Amino acid sequence: MVLSSNDREFLIREITKELDAKADGAGKNLIARCPRCGKEGKYGVYVGKETQRKKPFMSHCFSCGCSTYTLEALLDFIGRPDLMVAPTADIDARLDTNLLFPLEEGEEIDDALGVVELPDFYRRCFAHPYLKSRGFTFDDYEYFPVGTTRGLNFRYDDYVVFPIIDEGDVVGYVSRHTWNKDEIDRHNSRVRCKGGYRILRFRNSTENDFVKLLYNYDAVIEGVTDTVIITEGIFDVIALTRKLEIYDNEHVTAVATFGKKISRTQIYKLQCKGVKTVILGYDGDAVEAIKKTAGELNAYFRVFIADIPDAGKDWEDLGIEEIYGIFSYRLRTPAEYRLLKVQELK
Ligand SMILES: [Zn+2]
């Protein structure tokens, strides 16, 4: 059943009063005395977003084991069938994800994630020569945790490791070798002739598929963050945050999709948090990928494309002035962007 956000808030308020419940730490469950067995603090009503396993207003008692699965059953169970609201098709309601997010018959959005262990001996760092060379400041280390395995785990020697965090849990990591691409290529071609170990530029976690992950997702605050800048990679997010000074800006934040495309799950994750506007900030040379991704996003958000004039540059290369110029004068709608790119080819 689809509820408007008003109805949802009304129900949560009334159920809280009725049960004399309190919200748990994350605000995802109302905890109360069980109406059936009377055990205090064992009865939970789920009020978080819909996931694969959980639907809003499911309830369960961890003492007597009774459960309800629908809002109607819950209201009956707590003796308040009068609170039942009529289903709505209000397109502006934030939690109407099923309605806004048209799914094929039988299709399900799989956003379930397992917690991932960081490499053995990982320890966070607050200074690193490689990251310094890429412009990292004190705030960057503070807001974007990164670490190394301190020479104690040979697989990750010479890598910096960025945890990917989702609702406070580590759900993946990206490890970047600290040599530049040319050095790695040279090393690998030597290895091809003389034998030895090849170096991978990235050595990332494998447990959760990266199409289900967004870097910096927890900085998108549900119901508060209005605009999200979508970039390709972690270093783009950090460079943009630093150069636009949006570390503490709750309304605008940058995320990365780990490449030049966005998945249905990643779109769904942004939609769940009530994001309204997205600015697509893929590298300037990714014209076709930008057109395609902008088209996909356009069904769910107000979309702008940050049209980087120099195709060879990414957010790390661009100066602060250039970036302000792009956000002031070069945000295109998908239609404008398509038109302009056709003209530029002529
Ligand atoms: Zn009970």
Boltz pocket constraint, residues with backbone or C-beta under 6 A from the ligand:
constraints:
  - pocket:
      binder: B
      contacts: [[A, 34], [A, 35], [A, 36], [A, 37], [A, 38], [A, 39], [A, 43], [A, 61], [A, 62], [A, 63], [A, 64], [A, 65], [A, 66]]
      max_distance: 6.0
